Amino acid sequence: MYSSSLRQNTLLNPLAAGSQRSVASAEVIKGIVLSAAYFAFARLGLQTRYDGPMFAVAAALIFPQWRPCLLLLVLSVQDAPGQVVPFDYLGVAGISALMILTAALQRFGAPLTMETKEFRGLLRLGLVLVIYGICSSAVQQHLGLHQQSQTRPYAIVGSLMAMMMVTGYLTHRELSSDPLSSIRVQTVTACILGHIFLIAGLQVVMGPMFGASPQGAEEMKQLFQMINGGARSMARLTGPFLSPNILASAPGLFMLIILRYKTNPHISPQFIVCFFVIGMTAAFLGGARTMLVFYLAGTAAMTWTLSPRYTILAGVLMVPLIILMDIPWGELLVIMRLKDLHSLGVRGEFWQATLQYMDAGDWLFGYGLTHFPVFVKTVLGYYGSDPHNWILSAAGMFGLLGLLFYAVLIRKLVRKSFSFDKKERAIAACLLLFFIGREFGNTQYLLNNNPLCCLYWISISLVFFSPADPNADEQAV
């Protein structure tokens, strides 16, 4: 629709087309400048440990139309001298407050579409779940059923969960109503990916703690496998994050955002190749096994959406090539930490302890938002904030209602996977694989107080709307 209308406007009014190109070029330059400035503040940290978030909030105040993109920038850095955890919350909360204030002042705002209403229904279900979690935690603590963490107050944790969800929804509303969102988002996300791999590449040369804040470096020193590599003899890199699994997963979400905002209604083979290369590189640098599988499955899903016939043909042709090629499978298994399939490390300990501990009442009603850290510290003797499994995590915090929420989300993504729009189908299929597969062996952020929860909700919104057509107003006139 966008490309056809653009061609029509170009033929009917060459001056309008030239003006559109000028506006697009100006927006690209603005996006690059804002991104470069933000990364400079975050990386240098000349004044404080929260220079990056403060710059993002100030820029969001001056340039309200760039707030969603500035939010994406804040979510792309977790640890740097000028943006140290938990100060990333400062950037998200500041931009979120500006979005909420604007939405309150503009009581009607952008018109609600059917898909926006559907996404809002999912948000309401999530907020109801959070309210239930806070109330459940209070009851558990008051009656002495399951002690909640003193260092992670459940009321604050629940409030942050709600804030991340609402911010993701407001971002969806602003982007879906802005005709220039396509240009802005593509520019900023491209800069984000460039920054992620620049830092990760420098870590390959300079060491795994390059670019980390003093606080972040101290945390990484405690993880022998990340620094020394364990059996694979290569450190698990983190890029601008604190976790190698986030380094492996974040580029995939940003690539899906780019796909949604591309003006071409179809998925190009070039994009699929880029998704595969970027994803596999991130999974390799982070040593993330689940993400390695995700990028393989996600690439297959995109290719299938593009052409089922060619996907089958490519699979058939690749089998003899794989057999004939002398691939060092043993070395690859060691690199991706898959040599010993029977050892799940800390995950295995979490899963075994949680399954033995949870009774029928816990599966039905949950044990509260912040009981798991107390339980792990008592039983296993070390800290753990999440069971690293979406089933155990959702059921543990919210009981049957948490699993019901995931069931509703999965149902919506399955339905979207059979839509008529190819990009929507591909994104929905990838998110379905991501939430079921990636979250099965990692910390789940969909129902979490971490700022990455906001990125997850922004990613979910991609299947509930198409970017606004910048030529719609002109065509109406």
QUIVENBEL-V65872 format. One record per backbone hydrogen bond with DSSP energy under -0.5 kcal/mol. CO is the residue of the C=O (numbers start at 0). NH is the residue of the N-H. If there is no record, write none. Layout:
<<CO;NH> <CO;NH>>
This chain:
<<0;4> <1;5> <2;6> <3;7> <4;8> <5;9> <6;10> <7;11> <8;12> <12;16> <13;17> <14;18> <15;19> <16;20> <17;21> <18;22> <19;23> <20;24> <21;25> <22;26> <23;27> <24;28> <25;29> <26;30> <27;31> <28;32> <29;33> <30;34> <31;35> <32;36> <33;37> <34;38> <35;39> <36;40> <37;41> <38;42> <39;43> <40;44> <41;81> <47;50> <48;83> <49;53> <50;54> <51;55> <52;56> <53;57> <54;58> <55;59> <56;60> <57;61> <58;62> <61;63> <62;65> <63;66> <65;69> <66;70> <67;71> <68;72> <69;73> <70;74> <71;75> <72;75> <73;76> <79;82> <81;51> <81;52> <82;79> <83;86> <85;88> <86;89> <86;90> <87;91> <88;92> <89;93> <90;94> <91;95> <92;96> <93;97> <94;98> <95;99> <96;100> <97;101> <98;102> <99;103> <100;104> <101;105> <104;106> <112;116> <113;117> <114;118> <115;119> <116;120> <117;121> <118;122> <119;123> <120;124> <121;125> <122;126> <123;127> <124;128> <125;129> <126;130> <127;131> <128;132> <129;133> <130;134> <131;135> <132;136> <132;368> <133;137> <134;138> <135;139> <136;140> <137;141> <138;142> <139;143> <139;144> <139;145> <140;143> <152;156> <153;157> <154;158> <155;159> <156;160> <157;161> <158;162> <159;163> <160;164> <161;165> <162;166> <163;167> <164;168> <165;169> <166;170> <167;171> <168;172> <169;173> <170;174> <171;175> <172;176> <173;177> <174;177> <174;467> <176;178> <177;180> <179;183> <180;184> <181;185> <182;186> <183;187> <184;188> <185;189> <186;190> <187;191> <188;192> <189;193> <190;194> <191;195> <192;196> <193;197> <194;198> <195;199> <196;200> <197;201> <198;202> <199;203> <200;204> <201;205> <202;206> <206;209> <208;211> <212;216> <213;217> <214;218> <215;219> <216;220> <217;221> <218;221> <219;222> <221;223> <222;226> <223;227> <223;228> <224;228> <225;235> <228;231> <229;232> <234;236> <237;240> <239;77> <239;78> <242;246> <243;247> <244;248> <245;249> <246;250> <248;251> <248;252> <249;253> <250;254> <251;255> <252;256> <253;257> <254;258> <255;259> <256;260> <257;261> <258;261> <262;2> <264;422> <265;267> <267;271> <268;272> <269;273> <270;274> <271;275> <272;276> <273;277> <274;278> <275;279> <276;280> <277;281> <278;282> <279;283> <280;284> <281;285> <282;286> <282;287> <284;236> <286;288> <287;291> <288;292> <289;293> <290;294> <291;295> <292;296> <293;297> <294;298> <295;299> <296;300> <297;301> <298;302> <299;303> <300;304> <301;305> <302;306> <306;310> <307;311> <308;312> <309;313> <310;314> <311;315> <312;316> <313;317> <314;318> <315;319> <316;320> <317;321> <318;322> <319;323> <320;324> <324;326> <326;328> <327;331> <328;332> <329;333> <330;334> <331;335> <332;337> <332;338> <333;336> <338;340> <339;342> <341;343> <343;346> <343;347> <344;348> <345;349> <346;350> <347;351> <348;352> <349;353> <350;354> <351;355> <352;356> <353;357> <358;362> <359;363> <360;364> <360;365> <361;365> <363;399> <367;370> <369;148> <369;373> <370;374> <371;375> <372;376> <373;377> <374;378> <375;379> <375;380> <375;381> <388;392> <389;393> <390;394> <391;395> <392;396> <393;397> <394;398> <395;366> <396;367> <397;400> <398;401> <398;402> <399;403> <400;404> <401;405> <402;406> <403;407> <404;408> <405;409> <406;410> <407;411> <408;412> <409;413> <410;414> <411;415> <412;416> <414;417> <415;418> <420;424> <421;425> <422;426> <423;427> <424;428> <425;429> <426;430> <427;431> <428;432> <429;433> <430;434> <431;435> <432;436> <432;437> <433;437> <433;438> <436;439> <436;440> <437;440> <438;389> <444;447> <449;452> <450;453> <450;454> <451;455> <452;456> <453;457> <454;458> <455;459> <456;460> <457;461> <458;461> <459;462> <460;463> <461;464> <467;469> <468;471> <470;474> <471;475> <472;476>>
